[in-house]
C-alpha cells in the first residue's frame, strides 16, 4: 500500500488529501496493468470508473469517418481519464489505448462521488484540470481549422509544451516526445509534413530537435506565433 500511496499523492487532485481520506480511497480502488496497444476503454461503452495513471502512457483517440485514428490527447504518469462519464452519466466519449505497458489505479463512480462530497477541494482541482484541457482542446481546434501545416504542427507542439514541458528561462523542453507519426496524427497531417515543419522551425531558430526531445528556445515568441 505504501508504494501505491506514494504514487496516488502525485496525482494533482489528490495532493492535499489527508491520510484519513487517502487510505480508504486506496482500499476502495484497484490496480490494473495494461500492456502496450491494449484497449483500456472504448468509445460509446458504459462508464462507471475513473482511471489514474500510476505509470506508463496512454492515447485518447476517436475514429474519423474514413476509419482513420485521430489522437485527441496523450496522457502520462499521474494524469487521469474517464471523468466525463463519471460526472455526466453518459457513455465514453473516446477510446483509450495504452502506448506502453501501463499501471492504473481504478476508482468506481460511487467512491469518487463520495470523496468529492466530503472533500470539496478535490472538485476544485478537478475543475481546474478540466478547464486547462478545454483550453488546450480549443487551441487545437483553432489550429486544425487553419489550412497552414506549420500552424497545425506548431499548435501541437505548443499543446505538448503546456501539457508536459519543462519550463526554464523562457525555454521549454519536451522530452518523452511522441513519434512523428503520432504528432502528424494529432495535427491532422502527414509524417513527412511534420518532418518538413520541424526543419522550418529549426531554421527559424524557434526549436532544437533530436529523436527524443524538442526544446522551444523562446516560448513567449513561439506561443504568440502558434496559439
C-alpha positions in Angstrom: 0.0 0.0 0.0 2.9 2.4 0.7 4.1 2.3 -2.9 0.5 2.9 -4.2 0.1 5.8 -1.7 3.4 7.4 -2.9 2.0 7.4 -6.5 -1.5 8.4 -5.7 -0.4 11.6 -3.8 1.4 12.7 -7.0 -2.0 12.9 -8.8 -2.8 16.6 -8.7 -6.4 16.2 -7.4 -5.2 14.0 -4.5 -2.2 16.0 -3.4 -3.9 17.8 -0.5 -5.8 14.8 0.8 -5.1 13.8 4.5 -4.2 10.2 5.3 -7.7 9.5 6.7 -9.1 10.1 3.2 -6.2 8.5 1.2 -6.1 5.1 2.9 -9.9 4.3 2.5 -9.6 5.6 -1.1 -6.7 3.2 -1.9 -8.6 0.3 -0.3 -11.7 1.2 -2.3 -9.8 1.2 -5.7 -8.0 -1.4 -7.6 -4.7 -1.7 -9.5 -4.9 -2.9 -13.1 -2.0 -3.4 -15.5 -2.4 -3.0 -19.3 0.1 -4.0 -22.0 1.2 -1.8 -24.9 -1.5 -1.4 -27.5 -4.2 -2.9 -25.2 -7.6 -1.1 -25.2 -8.4 0.3 -21.8 -11.9 1.6 -22.6 -13.9 2.1 -25.8 -15.9 5.0 -27.2 -19.7 4.6 -26.5 -19.4 1.9 -23.9 -20.9 2.4 -20.4 -18.6 4.1 -18.0 -18.6 3.7 -14.2 -14.9 4.1 -13.3 -12.2 6.7 -13.2 -8.6 5.8 -14.2 -5.4 7.3 -12.7 -2.1 6.6 -14.5 0.5 5.4 -11.9 3.0 4.5 -14.6 3.0 4.4 -18.4 1.4 6.4 -21.2 -1.9 6.3 -23.0 -3.5 7.9 -26.0 -7.1 9.1 -26.3 -8.4 8.5 -29.8 -11.5 8.7 -32.0 -12.0 7.2 -35.4 -12.7 9.5 -38.4 -15.4 8.8 -41.0 -12.9 7.1 -43.2 -11.8 4.9 -40.1 -8.5 6.8 -39.5 -7.3 7.1 -36.0 -7.3 10.6 -34.6 -5.3 11.3 -31.5 -7.1 13.7 -29.2 -4.6 13.7 -26.4 -1.7 11.8 -24.9 -1.7 11.3 -21.1 1.3 10.4 -18.9 2.1 9.4 -15.3 -0.3 10.9 -12.7 -2.8 12.0 -15.3 -6.3 10.7 -15.1 -9.2 10.0 -17.6 -12.8 8.7 -17.6 -14.1 11.7 -15.6 -16.7 12.8 -18.2 -18.8 9.6 -17.9 -18.4 9.7 -14.1 -19.7 13.2 -13.9 -22.5 13.3 -16.6 -23.5 9.6 -16.7 -23.2 9.3 -20.5 -21.2 6.7 -22.4 -17.5 7.0 -23.0 -16.7 9.9 -25.4 -13.5 8.3 -26.8 -11.3 5.2 -26.9 -8.2 5.0 -24.7 -5.3 2.7 -25.6 -2.0 2.0 -23.8 1.0 3.4 -25.7 3.3 1.4 -23.4 2.9 -1.1 -20.6 0.9 0.9 -18.0 -0.3 0.6 -14.4 -3.6 2.2 -13.5 -5.5 2.9 -10.3 -9.2 2.4 -10.9 -11.8 4.0 -8.8 -15.6 3.4 -9.1 -18.0 6.3 -9.5 -19.7 5.8 -6.1 -16.4 6.1 -4.2 -15.3 9.1 -6.2 -18.6 11.0 -5.8 -18.4 10.3 -2.0 -14.8 11.7 -2.0 -15.7 15.0 -3.6 -18.7 15.3 -1.3 -16.5 15.1 1.7 -13.5 17.0 0.3 -14.7 19.9 -1.9 -11.1 20.9 -2.7 -10.9 17.8 -4.9 -13.8 19.2 -7.0 -12.0 22.5 -7.4 -8.8 20.8 -8.6 -10.8 18.6 -10.9 -12.5 21.7 -12.5 -9.1 23.4 -12.9 -7.6 20.5 -14.7 -10.7 20.0 -16.9 -10.6 23.8 -17.7 -7.0 23.5 -18.8 -7.8 20.6 -21.0 -10.6 22.5 -22.6 -8.3 25.4 -23.3 -5.8 23.1 -25.0 -8.6 21.4 -27.0 -9.8 24.8 -28.2 -6.3 25.7 -29.2 -6.0 22.5 -31.2 -9.5 23.0 -32.8 -8.5 26.5 -33.8 -5.2 25.3 -35.4 -6.9 22.4 -37.2 -9.4 24.8 -38.8 -6.5 26.6 -40.5 -5.0 25.1 -43.6 -1.5 26.1 -42.8 0.6 22.9 -41.9 3.2 24.9 -40.0 0.5 26.4 -37.8 -1.1 22.9 -37.2 2.2 21.3 -36.2 3.3 24.4 -34.2 0.0 24.2 -32.3 0.5 20.6 -31.4 4.0 21.4 -30.1 2.5 24.3 -28.1 -0.1 21.9 -26.7 2.7 19.4 -25.6 4.8 22.2 -24.1 1.9 23.5 -22.0 0.8 20.0 -21.0 4.1 18.2 -20.2 7.0 20.5 -21.0 9.8 21.6 -18.5 10.0 25.4 -18.4 13.2 27.3 -17.6 14.4 30.8 -18.6 11.7 31.1 -21.3 12.8 27.8 -22.9 10.6 24.6 -22.8 11.9 21.1 -23.1 9.5 18.5 -24.3 11.0 15.1 -23.6 9.3 11.7 -23.9 8.3 13.1 -27.4 5.6 11.3 -29.4 7.0 9.9 -32.7 6.5 12.0 -35.8 3.6 9.7 -36.9 1.7 10.4 -33.7 2.4 14.2 -33.9 1.1 14.1 -37.5 -2.0 12.3 -36.3 -2.6 15.0 -33.7 -2.1 17.7 -36.2 -4.2 16.1 -38.9 -1.3 16.0 -41.4 1.4 13.5 -42.6 4.6 12.4 -41.0 6.6 13.9 -44.0 4.9 17.3 -43.3 5.8 17.1 -39.6 9.5 16.5 -40.6 9.4 19.4 -43.0 7.9 21.7 -40.4 10.4 20.7 -37.8 13.2 21.8 -40.2 11.4 25.1 -40.9 11.1 25.7 -37.2 14.8 24.9 -36.6 15.8 27.3 -39.5 13.8 30.0 -37.9 15.6 29.4 -34.6 12.5 28.5 -32.7 13.4 24.9 -31.7 16.2 22.4 -31.3 15.2 18.9 -32.2 16.6 15.4 -31.8 14.8 12.0 -31.8 14.0 12.1 -28.1 13.2 15.7 -27.3 12.3 19.2 -28.7 13.4 22.4 -27.0 11.4 25.5 -27.7 14.0 28.2 -27.5 11.8 31.2 -26.9 8.5 30.1 -25.5 6.8 33.5 -25.5 7.6 34.1 -29.1 6.5 30.5 -30.0 3.3 30.9 -28.1 2.5 34.2 -29.9 3.1 32.6 -33.3 1.2 29.3 -32.8 -1.6 30.0 -30.3 
